[in-house]
Amino acid sequence: MCTIFKLIWTGRCVHWLGNVVWLALTLLLEFGWGALMYALPQFVPNVQVPLFMLFGIVGMLLAVALAGFAAIPLLVLIAVDEVIARLCTAKERA
């Protein structure tokens, strides 16, 4: 019952696409920070690893918070779309 959020070229619902994108971004964020924390001491001598680990943790929390704030309007739109779709089909059935 996805009316607005469909893939135009296939006509399928995009809920699976949102899950795939969310999973990919999460893995990219985790592996990206992990790679940075692993590689940075090799390239920069006398670096303080705990300080950079703290920066990494704060950066991840900030990124997750910003992603959450950006996702709220999209989630509201999806919820409104689902309500409209259910109301329209309920009127047709009655």
GUMAR-431378 format. One record per atom (N, C-alpha, C, O): residue number from 1; x, y, z; residue in one letter; atom name. Coordinates in pm, 1 decimal, always signed. Atoms other than C-alpha are relative to their C-alpha. Example, Ala and Ser with C-alpha at 12.3 -4.5 7.8 and 13.67 -1.06 7.14 Angstrom:
<sites>
SITE  num         x         y         z  residu  atome
SITE    1     +89.0    -119.0      +0.0       A      N
SITE    1   +1230.0    -450.0    +780.0       A     CA
SITE    1     +90.0    +120.0      +0.0       A      C
SITE    1    +193.6    +118.1     +66.5       A      O
SITE    2     -82.0    -119.0      -6.0       S      N
SITE    2   +1367.0    -106.0    +714.0       S     CA
SITE    2     -77.0    +109.0     +73.0       S      C
SITE    2     -26.1    +219.8     +89.9       S      O
</sites>
This chain:
<sites>
SITE  num         x         y         z  residu  atome
SITE    1     +81.1    -119.5      +0.0       M      N
SITE    1      +0.0      +0.0      +0.0       M     CA
SITE    1     +85.3    +125.6      +0.0       M      C
SITE    1     +45.4    +226.4     +58.4       M      O
SITE    2     -81.8    -120.3     +11.1       C      N
SITE    2    +279.8    +242.9     -72.9       C     CA
SITE    2     -48.4     +78.3    -120.3       C      C
SITE    2     -35.5     +31.2    -233.3       C      O
SITE    3     +53.3     -75.7    +112.3       T      N
SITE    3    +123.2    +514.4    -284.3       T     CA
SITE    3    +101.8     +99.3     -53.8       T      C
SITE    3    +122.8    +107.0    -174.8       T      O
SITE    4     -95.8    -101.1     +44.4       I      N
SITE    4    +383.6    +790.2    -294.4       I     CA
SITE    4    +138.8     -59.2     -14.4       I      C
SITE    4    +207.5     -34.2    -113.4       I      O
SITE    5    -136.1     +51.0      -4.3       F      N
SITE    5    +699.9    +601.5    -205.8       F     CA
SITE    5      +9.8    -131.8     -76.2       F      C
SITE    5     +13.7    -238.8     -15.5       F      O
SITE    6     -18.2    +118.9     +83.9       K      N
SITE    6    +731.9    +358.4    -496.0       K     CA
SITE    6    +119.0     +23.9     -91.1       K      C
SITE    6    +155.0    +137.3    -122.9       K      O
SITE    7    -100.3     -11.8    +104.6       L      N
SITE    7   +1008.9    +286.3    -731.0       L     CA
SITE    7     -74.1     +12.5    -132.2       L      C
SITE    7    -149.9     -77.0    -169.5       L      O
SITE    8     +78.6     -29.0    +119.1       I      N
SITE    8    +877.2    +436.4   -1052.4       I     CA
SITE    8     +22.9    -105.8    -107.9       I      C
SITE    8     -71.4    -148.3    -174.7       I      O
SITE    9     -29.6     +92.2    +109.1       W      N
SITE    9   +1052.8    +196.8   -1286.0       W     CA
SITE    9     -42.1    -143.2     +27.9       W      C
SITE    9     -53.8    -221.5     -66.4       W      O
SITE   10     +44.5    +136.7     -28.8       T      N
SITE   10    +942.9    -121.0   -1104.0       T     CA
SITE   10    -137.4      -4.0     +64.3       T      C
SITE   10    -204.7    -106.9     +57.8       T      O
SITE   11    +128.0      -0.5     -67.5       G      N
SITE   11    +634.6     -16.9    -911.2       G     CA
SITE   11      -0.4     -73.0    +132.4       G      C
SITE   11    -106.9    -106.2    +184.4       G      O
SITE   12      -8.6     +71.6    -127.1       R      N
SITE   12    +758.7    -186.7    -597.0       R     CA
SITE   12      +9.2     +98.9    +115.7       R      C
SITE   12     +46.8    +214.9     +98.5       R      O
SITE   13     -10.1     -80.8    -121.3       C      N
SITE   13    +743.3     -55.2    -245.0       C     CA
SITE   13    +147.2     +15.9     +37.9       C      C
SITE   13    +226.5     -75.7     +16.0       C      O
SITE   14    -141.2     -28.1     -25.2       V      N
SITE   14   +1069.1    +103.0    -125.7       V     CA
SITE   14     +41.2     -26.5    +144.0       V      C
SITE   14    +148.7     +17.0    +185.3       V      O
SITE   15     -39.6     +25.6    -138.3       H      N
SITE   15   +1067.5     -19.3    +234.3       H     CA
SITE   15    +128.2     -81.6      +6.2       H      C
SITE   15    +213.0     -55.8     +91.5       H      O
SITE   16    -122.6     +80.5      +2.3       W      N
SITE   16   +1334.3    -278.7    +150.3       W     CA
SITE   16    +118.7     +85.4     -39.7       W      C
SITE   16    +229.5     +63.8      +9.3       W      O
SITE   17    -109.2     -87.5     +41.9       L      N
SITE   17   +1540.7      -8.5     -19.7       L     CA
SITE   17     +46.8     +86.4    +116.3       L      C
SITE   17    +166.8    +107.8    +133.2       L      O
SITE   18     -37.4     -78.5    -117.4       G      N
SITE   18   +1532.1    +206.0    +293.8       G     CA
SITE   18     +81.0     -81.5     +99.2       G      C
SITE   18    +176.8     -31.5    +158.2       G      O
SITE   19     -76.0     +86.7     -90.0       N      N
SITE   19   +1650.5     -88.0    +501.3       N     CA
SITE   19    +141.3     -22.9     -51.0       N      C
SITE   19    +236.9     -20.9     +26.6       N      O
SITE   20    -132.6     +23.6     +58.2       V      N
SITE   20   +1937.8    -156.3    +262.1       V     CA
SITE   20     +86.8    +124.3     +12.8       V      C
SITE   20    +204.3    +114.4     +48.4       V      O
SITE   21     -76.6    -124.9      -9.5       V      N
SITE   21   +2044.4    +210.4    +255.7       V     CA
SITE   21     +41.3     +25.2    +144.5       V      C
SITE   21    +155.5     +63.3    +170.0       V      O
SITE   22     -32.5     -21.8    -141.4       W      N
SITE   22   +2027.1    +236.7    +636.6       W     CA
SITE   22    +111.3     -93.3     +45.5       W      C
SITE   22    +202.9     -50.9    +115.9       W      O
SITE   23    -102.9     +96.2     -37.0       L      N
SITE   23   +2234.1     -80.0    +679.4       L     CA
SITE   23    +134.1     +37.3     -61.9       L      C
SITE   23    +237.5     +29.1      +4.4       L      O
SITE   24    -125.1     -36.9     +67.1       A      N
SITE   24   +2492.4     +35.1    +423.6       A     CA
SITE   24     +63.5    +122.2     +65.3       A      C
SITE   24    +184.9    +125.0     +85.7       A      O
SITE   25     -55.0    -119.9     -64.2       L      N
SITE   25   +2531.3    +377.4    +585.9       L     CA
SITE   25     +53.8     -30.9    +139.4       L      C
SITE   25    +156.6     +23.4    +179.7       L      O
SITE   26     -47.5     +37.1    -132.9       T      N
SITE   26   +2564.2    +223.0    +931.2       T     CA
SITE   26    +133.4     -73.4      -7.8       T      C
SITE   26    +226.0     -43.3     +67.5       T      O
SITE   27    -125.8     +73.8     +15.0       L      N
SITE   27   +2832.6     -20.8    +816.8       L     CA
SITE   27    +112.1     +91.2     -47.8       L      C
SITE   27    +225.5     +80.1      -1.3       L      O
SITE   28    -101.8     -93.3     +48.9       L      N
SITE   28   +3015.3    +253.9    +627.4       L     CA
SITE   28     +50.4     +89.0    +112.8       L      C
SITE   28    +170.3    +114.9    +123.3       L      O
SITE   29     -39.7     -84.0    -112.8       L      N
SITE   29   +3014.0    +473.6    +937.1       L     CA
SITE   29     +88.1     -77.1     +97.5       L      C
SITE   29    +191.7     -27.2    +141.4       L      O
SITE   30     -76.9     +79.4     -96.2       E      N
SITE   30   +3137.7    +195.9   +1164.4       E     CA
SITE   30    +137.8     -36.2     -54.6       E      C
SITE   30    +238.8     -16.5     +13.0       E      O
SITE   31    -128.4     +40.8     +57.0       F      N
SITE   31   +3408.0     +66.2    +930.8       F     CA
SITE   31     +87.9    +120.1     -33.1       F      C
SITE   31    +210.5    +111.5     -25.9       F      O
SITE   32     -77.7    -120.3     +30.1       G      N
SITE   32   +3511.6    +417.8    +831.6       G     CA
SITE   32     +72.5     +52.7    +122.4       G      C
SITE   32    +191.3     +84.5    +115.8       G      O
SITE   33     -65.3     -45.9    -122.2       W      N
SITE   33   +3577.7    +526.0   +1189.3       W     CA
SITE   33    +103.0    -100.8     +48.5       W      C
SITE   33    +209.2     -63.4     +98.3       W      O
SITE   34     -96.2    +102.8     -40.7       G      N
SITE   34   +3744.9    +194.3   +1263.7       G     CA
SITE   34    +127.9      +6.8     -81.0       G      C
SITE   34    +237.4      -4.8     -25.8       G      O
SITE   35    -118.1     -10.2     +86.2       A      N
SITE   35   +3977.9    +230.1    +965.6       A     CA
SITE   35     +80.0    +125.6     +31.9       A      C
SITE   35    +203.0    +122.8     +31.7       A      O
SITE   36     -70.0    -123.9     -34.0       L      N
SITE   36   +4058.9    +588.8   +1058.6       L     CA
SITE   36     +77.1     -14.3    +130.2       L      C
SITE   36    +192.0     +28.8    +139.7       L      O
SITE   37     -68.0     +16.3    -128.4       M      N
SITE   37   +4141.8    +498.1   +1416.9       M     CA
SITE   37    +116.7     -98.2      -9.7       M      C
SITE   37    +213.4     -87.8     +65.8       M      O
SITE   38    -109.4     +95.2     +17.5       Y      N
SITE   38   +4358.8    +209.8   +1297.1       Y     CA
SITE   38    +115.1     +62.4     -78.5       Y      C
SITE   38    +231.5     +40.5     -45.0       Y      O
SITE   39    -103.5     -49.4     +90.3       A      N
SITE   39   +4546.6    +398.3   +1025.2       A     CA
SITE   39     +66.1    +128.1     +49.3       A      C
SITE   39    +181.9    +153.6     +16.1       A      O
SITE   40     -54.7    -130.3     -38.1       L      N
SITE   40   +4598.2    +736.2   +1189.5       L     CA
SITE   40    +130.1      -9.1     +78.3       L      C
SITE   40    +222.4     +66.4     +47.8       L      O
SITE   41    -128.5      +6.2     -70.9       P      N
SITE   41   +4869.8    +633.3   +1437.7       P     CA
SITE   41    +116.2     -44.4     -88.9       P      C
SITE   41    +231.7     -14.7     -58.0       P      O
SITE   42    -107.0     +42.3     +89.2       Q      N
SITE   42   +5064.8    +476.3   +1150.0       Q     CA
SITE   42     +51.5    +115.5     -84.9       Q      C
SITE   42    +169.2    +118.7    -120.8       Q      O
SITE   43     -39.3    -111.2     +86.4       F      N
SITE   43   +5068.6    +797.2    +946.6       F     CA
SITE   43     +47.9    +121.8     +78.3       F      C
SITE   43    +129.7    +199.0     +28.4       F      O
SITE   44     -36.7    -115.9     -80.9       V      N
SITE   44   +5103.4   +1052.8   +1227.1       V     CA
SITE   44     +77.3     -50.4    +121.3       V      C
SITE   44     +19.7    -117.7    +206.8       V      O
SITE   45     -76.4     +47.9    -116.2       P      N
SITE   45   +5385.6    +985.3   +1473.9       P     CA
SITE   45     -40.0     +74.5    +127.4       P      C
SITE   45     -85.8    +188.6    +123.2       P      O
SITE   46     +26.3     -56.0    -132.8       N      N
SITE   46   +5337.7   +1048.8   +1845.6       N     CA
SITE   46    -144.6     +46.8     +17.0       N      C
SITE   46    -171.3    +146.2     +84.5       N      O
SITE   47    +140.5     -37.8     -12.9       V      N
SITE   47   +4962.8   +1062.6   +1815.4       V     CA
SITE   47     -56.3     -65.1    +126.6       V      C
SITE   47     -16.0    -174.7    +165.5       V      O
SITE   48     +61.7     +52.5    -120.9       Q      N
SITE   48   +4753.3   +1013.7   +2124.1       Q     CA
SITE   48    -127.3     -75.2     -39.8       Q      C
SITE   48    -229.5     -14.9     -72.7       Q      O
SITE   49    +110.7     +83.1     +47.3       V      N
SITE   49   +4524.1    +724.5   +2040.9       V     CA
SITE   49    -126.8     +20.0     +83.1       V      C
SITE   49    -234.7     +28.3     +24.4       V      O
SITE   50    +125.4     -20.6     -74.1       P      N
SITE   50   +4278.7    +773.4   +2331.5       P     CA
SITE   50     -72.2    +129.1     -38.2       P      C
SITE   50    -195.2    +133.2     -39.8       P      O
SITE   51     +63.0    -125.1     +40.7       L      N
SITE   51   +4218.4   +1131.4   +2222.2       L     CA
SITE   51     -75.0     -18.2    -131.4       L      C
SITE   51    -187.3     +29.8    -147.1       L      O
SITE   52     +66.2     +22.7    +127.8       F      N
SITE   52   +4140.2   +1020.9   +1868.9       F     CA
SITE   52    -115.9     -98.2     +13.6       F      C
SITE   52    -214.5     -87.8     -59.4       F      O
SITE   53    +112.9     +88.5     -25.5       M      N
SITE   53   +3921.9    +739.8   +1999.9       M     CA
SITE   53    -117.7     +79.6     +56.3       M      C
SITE   53    -232.9     +54.4     +21.0       M      O
SITE   54    +105.2     -85.6     -53.3       L      N
SITE   54   +3728.7   +1000.9   +2197.1       L     CA
SITE   54     -64.1     +81.6    -111.7       L      C
SITE   54    -186.4     +94.0    -117.7       L      O
SITE   55     +53.8     -72.8    +115.0       F      N
SITE   55   +3694.3   +1211.6   +1881.2       F     CA
SITE   55     -87.2     -90.5     -85.7       F      C
SITE   55    -191.3     -48.0    -135.8       F      O
SITE   56     +78.0     +94.7     +80.3       G      N
SITE   56   +3571.6    +902.0   +1698.6       G     CA
SITE   56    -135.0     -30.2     +61.6       G      C
SITE   56    -236.5     -33.4      -8.0       G      O
SITE   57    +126.7     +30.0     -67.8       I      N
SITE   57   +3308.6    +819.5   +1958.8       I     CA
SITE   57     -93.2    +120.2      -5.4       I      C
SITE   57    -212.1    +105.5     -33.8       I      O
SITE   58     +82.2    -121.1      +5.6       V      N
SITE   58   +3186.4   +1179.3   +1974.9       V     CA
SITE   58     -48.7     +23.6    -142.4       V      C
SITE   58    -163.8     +62.2    -163.2       V      O
SITE   59     +39.9     -17.0    +139.9       G      N
SITE   59   +3184.5   +1196.9   +1595.0       G     CA
SITE   59    -110.2     -95.7     -41.0       G      C
SITE   59    -202.9     -57.4    -112.3       G      O
SITE   60    +104.9     +97.0     +32.7       M      N
SITE   60   +2979.1    +879.5   +1566.2       M     CA
SITE   60    -132.1     +38.9     +64.6       M      C
SITE   60    -237.2     +30.9      +1.0       M      O
SITE   61    +123.5     -40.7     -66.7       L      N
SITE   61   +2728.1   +1001.1   +1823.8       L     CA
SITE   61     -62.3    +121.4     -67.8       L      C
SITE   61    -184.2    +129.4     -82.4       L      O
SITE   62     +49.7    -117.7     +70.3       L      N
SITE   62   +2699.8   +1334.1   +1644.6       L     CA
SITE   62     -61.3     -37.9    -134.7       L      C
SITE   62    -166.9     +13.2    -172.0       L      O
SITE   63     +52.1     +43.3    +130.1       A      N
SITE   63   +2652.8   +1163.5   +1307.5       A     CA
SITE   63    -132.8     -73.3     +14.7       A      C
SITE   63    -224.2     -52.7     -65.1       A      O
SITE   64    +126.0     +72.1     -22.2       V      N
SITE   64   +2383.0    +933.4   +1445.2       V     CA
SITE   64    -111.0     +97.4     +38.7       V      C
SITE   64    -224.7     +83.3      -6.1       V      O
SITE   65    +100.5     -99.2     -39.0       A      N
SITE   65   +2204.7   +1229.0   +1606.3       A     CA
SITE   65     -45.9     +81.2    -120.6       A      C
SITE   65    -165.6    +104.6    -137.5       A      O
SITE   66     +37.3     -76.7    +119.0       L      N
SITE   66   +2214.9   +1429.7   +1283.2       L     CA
SITE   66     -81.1     -84.3     -97.3       L      C
SITE   66    -176.2     -35.0    -157.9       L      O
SITE   67     +76.6     +88.3     +87.8       A      N
SITE   67   +2094.0   +1130.4   +1082.9       A     CA
SITE   67    -141.5     -20.2     +54.2       A      C
SITE   67    -237.7     -28.0     -22.2       A      O
SITE   68    +132.8     +13.0     -60.3       G      N
SITE   68   +1808.2   +1088.9   +1329.6       G     CA
SITE   68     -85.5    +122.7     -23.4       G      C
SITE   68    -203.6    +110.9     -56.0       G      O
SITE   69     +75.8    -122.4     +25.1       F      N
SITE   69   +1705.3   +1452.0   +1297.5       F     CA
SITE   69     -39.4     +11.4    -146.5       F      C
SITE   69    -147.1     +61.9    -178.0       F      O
SITE   70     +32.5      -5.4    +142.7       A      N
SITE   70   +1719.0   +1422.7    +919.2       A     CA
SITE   70    -105.6    -103.6     -36.6       A      C
SITE   70    -182.2     -83.1    -130.8       A      O
SITE   71     +93.4    +107.8     +33.9       A      N
SITE   71   +1515.2   +1100.8    +921.7       A     CA
SITE   71    -140.6     +24.7     +53.3       A      C
SITE   71    -236.0     -35.1      +3.7       A      O
SITE   72    +131.8     -20.9     -60.3       I      N
SITE   72   +1228.1   +1232.9   +1134.9       I     CA
SITE   72    -102.9     +50.0    -102.2       I      C
SITE   72    -212.3      -6.2    -107.8       I      O
SITE   73    +101.2     -41.9     +99.0       P      N
SITE   73   +1053.2   +1427.7    +852.5       P     CA
SITE   73     -34.5    -109.9    -100.3       P      C
SITE   73    -150.1    -122.4    -140.7       P      O
SITE   74     +26.2    +109.6     +93.0       L      N
SITE   74   +1090.2   +1129.5    +619.1       L     CA
SITE   74     -91.0    -104.7     +63.7       L      C
SITE   74    -183.0    -154.9      -1.0       L      O
SITE   75     +84.9     +97.5     -68.4       L      N
SITE   75    +939.7    +894.4    +877.2       L     CA
SITE   75    -142.2     +52.3     +18.1       L      C
SITE   75    -238.4     -23.9      +8.0       L      O
SITE   76    +133.6     -58.7     -12.0       V      N
SITE   76    +650.4   +1135.5    +933.9       V     CA
SITE   76     -72.3      -6.0    -133.9       V      C
SITE   76    -191.3     -36.8    -138.6       V      O
SITE   77     +62.1      +8.0    +132.2       L      N
SITE   77    +587.0   +1150.8    +558.5       L     CA
SITE   77     -44.9    -142.0     -32.2       L      C
SITE   77    -153.3    -162.0     -87.1       L      O
SITE   78     +36.7    +139.4     +25.7       I      N
SITE   78    +587.4    +771.8    +534.1       I     CA
SITE   78    -123.1     -37.7     +82.4       I      C
SITE   78    -213.1    -104.9     +32.0       I      O
SITE   79    +115.1     +31.4     -85.0       A      N
SITE   79    +344.8    +745.7    +828.2       A     CA
SITE   79    -127.6     +64.9     -53.5       A      C
SITE   79    -232.8      +1.1     -57.2       A      O
SITE   80    +116.9     -69.1     +55.3       V      N
SITE   80    +109.2   +1005.9    +677.9       V     CA
SITE   80     -45.7     -68.5    -128.3       V      C
SITE   80    -165.6     -84.8    -151.0       V      O
SITE   81     +33.2     +68.5    +124.4       D      N
SITE   81    +124.7    +829.3    +342.2       D     CA
SITE   81     -72.4    -132.0     +27.7       D      C
SITE   81    -169.3    -165.3     -40.4       D      O
SITE   82     +65.0    +126.9     -34.3       E      N
SITE   82     +34.1    +496.2    +503.2       E     CA
SITE   82    -141.4     +23.8     +52.9       E      C
SITE   82    -233.0     -51.4     +19.6       E      O
SITE   83    +133.6     -30.2     -52.8       V      N
SITE   83    -259.5    +653.7    +690.6       V     CA
SITE   83     -94.3     +37.1    -113.3       V      C
SITE   83    -208.2      -9.5    -117.0       V      O
SITE   84     +83.9     -39.0    +113.9       I      N
SITE   84    -391.3    +813.3    +370.8       I     CA
SITE   84     -35.1    -121.8     -84.2       I      C
SITE   84    -149.5    -137.1    -127.1       I      O
SITE   85     +25.8    +119.8     +80.5       A      N
SITE   85    -354.8    +485.6    +182.7       A     CA
SITE   85    -101.4     -90.9     +68.5       A      C
SITE   85    -188.6    -147.2      +2.3       A      O
SITE   86     +95.1     +86.6     -71.5       R      N
SITE   86    -540.9    +293.3    +454.6       R     CA
SITE   86    -139.5     +61.9      +3.2       R      C
SITE   86    -239.0      -9.6      -8.6       R      O
SITE   87    +130.8     -64.7      -0.8       L      N
SITE   87    -819.7    +552.6    +474.5       L     CA
SITE   87     -66.7      -9.7    -136.4       L      C
SITE   87    -187.5     -31.6    -145.1       L      O
SITE   88     +57.0      +8.1    +134.6       C      N
SITE   88    -866.3    +550.7     +98.0       C     CA
SITE   88     -52.5    -139.7     -28.6       C      C
SITE   88    -161.1    -154.9     -84.6       C      O
SITE   89     +47.0    +136.4     +25.2       T      N
SITE   89    -890.5    +173.1     +81.7       T     CA
SITE   89    -116.8     -36.2     +90.9       T      C
SITE   89    -202.3    -115.8     +51.9       T      O
SITE   90    +112.8     +26.9     -89.6       A      N
SITE   90   -1125.6    +167.2    +383.2       A     CA
SITE   90    -129.1     +59.4     -56.4       A      C
SITE   90    -235.3      -1.7     -44.3       A      O
SITE   91    +118.8     -61.1     +60.3       K      N
SITE   91   -1365.9    +405.8    +205.1       K     CA
SITE   91     -46.8     -80.8    -120.5       K      C
SITE   91    -167.0     -94.0    -143.7       K      O
SITE   92     +37.8     +78.9    +117.0       E      N
SITE   92   -1356.2    +192.1    -109.1       E     CA
SITE   92     -66.8    -130.8     +40.8       E      C
SITE   92    -157.1    -178.0     -28.3       E      O
SITE   93     +58.0    +127.1     -45.3       R      N
SITE   93   -1438.2    -124.4     +87.1       R     CA
SITE   93    -140.1     +18.9     +57.6       R      C
SITE   93    -224.6     -70.2     +47.8       R      O
SITE   94    +129.2     -22.6     -67.3       A      N
SITE   94   -1731.7     +34.1    +272.5       A     CA
SITE   94    -113.8     +27.4     -96.8       A      C
SITE   94    -227.5     +48.1     -54.2       A      O
</sites>
